[in-house]
Amino acid sequence: MLIIPIKDGENIDRALKRFKRKFDKTGGMRQLRARKQFLKPSVKNRQKIQKAQYIQQLRDSESI
């Protein structure tokens, strides 16, 4: 649970903006979406390898 202390006289919009930023940094939505559907370990590993290949391809094209 995220706790955002609000200072005296602080605008509620500003506090809401801090809450949203903190929520994004903790990865709450990503975690919710990942838990929504079960992924087999083999599929997770395949996605991990594909992501690594993509990043490596970007790095290789950057150095050329």
LINVEN-V434419 format. One record per residue. RES is the residue in three letters. PHI is phi in whole degrees, -180 to 180 (999 if undefined). PSI is psi in whole degrees, -180 to 180 (NA if undefined). D_CENTER is the distance of its C-alpha to the mean C-alpha in whole Angstrom. Layout:
BEGIN
res:RES phi:PHI psi:PSI d_center:D_CENTER
res:RES phi:PHI psi:PSI d_center:D_CENTER
END
This chain:
BEGIN
res:MET phi:999 psi:131 d_center:17
res:LEU phi:-90 psi:135 d_center:16
res:ILE phi:-119 psi:124 d_center:19
res:ILE phi:-117 psi:106 d_center:19
res:PRO phi:-72 psi:133 d_center:23
res:ILE phi:-103 psi:126 d_center:25
res:LYS phi:-80 psi:160 d_center:28
res:ASP phi:-62 psi:129 d_center:31
res:GLY phi:79 psi:7 d_center:31
res:GLU phi:-81 psi:140 d_center:28
res:ASN phi:-68 psi:138 d_center:27
res:ILE phi:-67 psi:-31 d_center:25
res:ASP phi:-64 psi:-39 d_center:23
res:ARG phi:-67 psi:-41 d_center:22
res:ALA phi:-66 psi:-39 d_center:21
res:LEU phi:-64 psi:-39 d_center:19
res:LYS phi:-64 psi:-40 d_center:17
res:ARG phi:-65 psi:-39 d_center:16
res:PHE phi:-62 psi:-46 d_center:15
res:LYS phi:-61 psi:-42 d_center:12
res:ARG phi:-64 psi:-43 d_center:11
res:LYS phi:-67 psi:-39 d_center:11
res:PHE phi:-64 psi:-41 d_center:9
res:ASP phi:-65 psi:-40 d_center:6
res:LYS phi:-67 psi:-34 d_center:7
res:THR phi:-76 psi:-18 d_center:7
res:GLY phi:79 psi:33 d_center:4
res:GLY phi:-63 psi:-46 d_center:7
res:MET phi:-68 psi:-40 d_center:7
res:ARG phi:-61 psi:-41 d_center:5
res:GLN phi:-67 psi:-41 d_center:8
res:LEU phi:-62 psi:-44 d_center:11
res:ARG phi:-68 psi:-35 d_center:10
res:ALA phi:-70 psi:-35 d_center:11
res:ARG phi:-79 psi:-16 d_center:14
res:LYS phi:-65 psi:-30 d_center:15
res:GLN phi:-138 psi:138 d_center:17
res:PHE phi:-81 psi:133 d_center:18
res:LEU phi:-115 psi:131 d_center:18
res:LYS phi:-66 psi:150 d_center:21
res:PRO phi:-58 psi:-35 d_center:20
res:SER phi:-65 psi:-36 d_center:22
res:VAL phi:-70 psi:-40 d_center:20
res:LYS phi:-61 psi:-45 d_center:17
res:ASN phi:-64 psi:-40 d_center:19
res:ARG phi:-64 psi:-43 d_center:20
res:GLN phi:-64 psi:-39 d_center:16
res:LYS phi:-63 psi:-43 d_center:16
res:ILE phi:-66 psi:-42 d_center:19
res:GLN phi:-63 psi:-39 d_center:18
res:LYS phi:-65 psi:-42 d_center:15
res:ALA phi:-64 psi:-40 d_center:17
res:GLN phi:-64 psi:-42 d_center:20
res:TYR phi:-63 psi:-46 d_center:19
res:ILE phi:-64 psi:-41 d_center:17
res:GLN phi:-63 psi:-39 d_center:21
res:GLN phi:-63 psi:-41 d_center:22
res:LEU phi:-64 psi:-42 d_center:21
res:ARG phi:-67 psi:-38 d_center:22
res:ASP phi:-67 psi:-42 d_center:25
res:SER phi:-71 psi:-25 d_center:26
res:GLU phi:-73 psi:-35 d_center:25
res:SER phi:-81 psi:-16 d_center:28
res:ILE phi:-79 psi:NA d_center:30
END
